[in-house]
Amino acid sequence: MSASRRGGGGTSAGRRGGGGTSARIVFVTGTNTDVGKTIATAAVASAALRGGLRVAVLKPGQTGVAPGEPGDAAEVRRLAGDLTIRELVRYPEPLAPDTAARRAGMPRLAPEDVVATVRELAAEHDLVLVEGAGGLLVRYDDEGRTLADQARAVLEAGLPAEVLLIASAGLGTLNIVALTAEALAARGLPLAGVVVGSWPAAPGLAERCNLADLPRSAGAPLLGALPERAGAAADFAALALASLAPELGGTWDAEHFAEAHRPE
């Protein structure tokens, strides 16, 4: 995601547009809650802004936040800078969106609502990031529709869409990454790659080995590793560039990182 896209120069990301848009549309999901989706979304947004792109972040369903309180999209703006943020629904309890909506007696979010907003944002931005709640198959409504259904609806509307998977670094992550990759493949959703949402300051054997194993489990490249507590960095923009691969606008090199953390 480089600045050349704004002038129509045509990177590979710029050429994948459809439905009358050249915007890149990326759905950001995680292997679980608290794996660093919001920080990773902010990092991708920050790198894109640094590259001169116009960026929008959509949080379709925000849970666990009261009216008037800043949510995940606001946190992305705080970290990344001047970008467009949009939130469609929010529910007060920190639960799956369907459960939170039912308990609050509030309307559910339909994939069609997401499509309409993504189309609007894509018309005026170079990159649209859609950050999900929890994992890929968390329910958003009483019909069991999920973030995967939202992404599929965007594709079926003639717009481009791909998925970025944020994963934890340690034991247990390989199975969830593989399951998520299988679920995406079964739905015809392209997986752009995997980002480690919180790389520990003192990685153990499992974390080090997973640098090689995560791409194999995902069938997609490892595109970054954000250090733990990245959201508290003094210079988040510089950290984002150093922690993300060139495919996401950064300078991070997967082979170099893996070699630096090679198991004994």
Backbone hydrogen bonds, N-H to C=O, Kabsch-Sander energy under -0.5 kcal/mol:
donor,donor_aa,acceptor,acceptor_aa,energy
5,R,2,S,-1.5
6,R,3,A,-1.6
7,G,3,A,-0.6
7,G,4,S,-0.7
8,G,5,R,-1.4
9,G,4,S,-2.6
15,R,11,T,-1.5
16,R,13,A,-1.0
17,G,14,G,-0.8
21,T,18,G,-1.2
24,R,126,D,-2.9
25,I,23,A,-0.5
26,V,24,R,-0.5
26,V,128,V,-2.8
27,F,162,E,-3.2
28,V,26,V,-0.6
28,V,130,V,-3.1
29,T,27,F,-0.6
29,T,164,L,-2.3
30,G,134,G,-1.0
31,T,166,I,-1.9
35,V,32,N,-0.6
40,A,36,G,-2.6
41,T,37,K,-2.9
42,A,38,T,-2.4
43,A,39,I,-2.2
44,V,40,A,-2.5
45,A,41,T,-2.4
46,S,42,A,-2.8
47,A,43,A,-2.5
48,A,44,V,-2.1
49,L,45,A,-2.5
50,R,46,S,-2.5
51,G,47,A,-1.4
52,G,49,L,-1.9
53,L,48,A,-2.5
55,V,53,L,-0.6
56,A,127,L,-2.4
57,V,84,T,-2.8
58,L,129,L,-3.3
59,K,86,R,-2.9
62,Q,89,V,-2.8
63,T,61,G,-0.5
64,G,91,Y,-1.1
64,G,93,E,-0.9
65,V,91,Y,-1.4
69,E,66,A,-2.0
75,E,71,G,-1.7
76,V,72,D,-2.2
77,R,73,A,-2.1
78,R,74,A,-2.3
79,L,75,E,-2.0
80,A,76,V,-3.2
81,G,77,R,-2.2
83,L,81,G,-1.1
84,T,55,V,-2.2
86,R,57,V,-2.2
88,L,59,K,-1.4
89,V,60,P,-1.7
91,Y,62,Q,-2.7
95,L,93,E,-2.2
98,D,139,R,-2.1
100,A,96,A,-3.1
101,A,97,P,-2.6
102,R,98,D,-2.3
103,R,99,T,-2.5
104,A,100,A,-1.7
105,G,101,A,-0.9
105,G,102,R,-0.6
106,M,101,A,-2.4
109,L,140,Y,-1.0
110,A,108,R,-0.5
113,D,110,A,-1.1
114,V,110,A,-1.2
115,V,111,P,-2.5
116,A,112,E,-2.1
117,T,113,D,-1.7
118,V,114,V,-3.0
119,R,115,V,-2.7
120,E,116,A,-1.8
121,L,117,T,-2.7
122,A,118,V,-2.9
123,A,119,R,-1.2
124,E,121,L,-1.3
125,H,121,L,-0.7
126,D,54,R,-2.0
127,L,54,R,-2.0
128,V,24,R,-2.9
129,L,56,A,-2.8
129,L,127,L,-0.5
130,V,26,V,-2.9
130,V,128,V,-0.5
131,E,58,L,-2.3
131,E,129,L,-0.6
132,G,28,V,-2.6
132,G,130,V,-0.6
134,G,132,G,-0.5
136,L,30,G,-0.6
138,V,135,G,-1.2
140,Y,145,R,-3.3
141,D,145,R,-0.7
144,G,141,D,-1.8
147,L,136,L,-0.7
148,A,136,L,-1.3
150,Q,146,T,-1.8
151,A,147,L,-2.6
152,R,148,A,-2.5
153,A,149,D,-2.3
154,V,150,Q,-1.8
155,L,151,A,-2.1
156,E,152,R,-2.6
157,A,153,A,-1.1
158,G,155,L,-1.9
159,L,154,V,-1.9
162,E,25,I,-1.6
163,V,190,P,-2.4
164,L,27,F,-2.8
165,L,193,G,-2.4
166,I,29,T,-2.8
166,I,164,L,-0.5
167,A,165,L,-0.5
167,A,195,V,-2.6
173,T,170,G,-1.7
176,I,172,G,-1.1
177,V,173,T,-2.6
178,A,174,L,-2.4
179,L,175,N,-2.5
180,T,176,I,-2.5
181,A,177,V,-2.5
182,E,178,A,-2.3
183,A,179,L,-2.3
184,L,180,T,-2.3
185,A,181,A,-2.5
186,A,182,E,-2.4
187,R,183,A,-0.9
187,R,184,L,-0.6
188,G,185,A,-1.3
189,L,184,L,-2.7
192,A,163,V,-2.8
192,A,190,P,-0.7
193,G,163,V,-0.8
194,V,221,P,-2.5
195,V,165,L,-2.5
196,V,224,G,-2.4
197,G,167,A,-2.6
197,G,195,V,-0.6
199,W,226,L,-3.8
208,R,204,G,-2.1
209,C,205,L,-2.7
210,N,206,A,-2.2
211,L,207,E,-0.7
211,L,208,R,-0.8
212,A,209,C,-1.2
213,D,209,C,-1.6
214,L,210,N,-3.0
216,R,212,A,-0.6
217,S,213,D,-2.4
218,A,214,L,-2.3
219,G,215,P,-2.1
220,A,215,P,-1.1
223,L,194,V,-3.6
223,L,221,P,-0.6
224,G,194,V,-0.5
225,A,243,S,-1.7
226,L,196,V,-2.7
228,E,199,W,-2.4
230,A,227,P,-1.1
232,A,229,R,-1.7
233,A,230,A,-2.0
236,F,233,A,-0.5
239,L,235,D,-2.0
240,A,236,F,-2.8
241,L,237,A,-1.9
242,A,238,A,-2.0
243,S,239,L,-1.1
243,S,240,A,-0.6
244,L,240,A,-0.9
244,L,241,L,-0.5
245,A,223,L,-2.8
248,L,245,A,-2.1
249,G,246,P,-1.9
250,G,245,A,-2.2
251,T,241,L,-3.3
252,W,241,L,-0.7
252,W,244,L,-2.7
254,A,252,W,-0.5
257,F,253,D,-2.5
258,A,254,A,-2.6
259,E,255,E,-2.3
260,A,256,H,-2.1
261,H,257,F,-1.1
262,R,259,E,-1.2
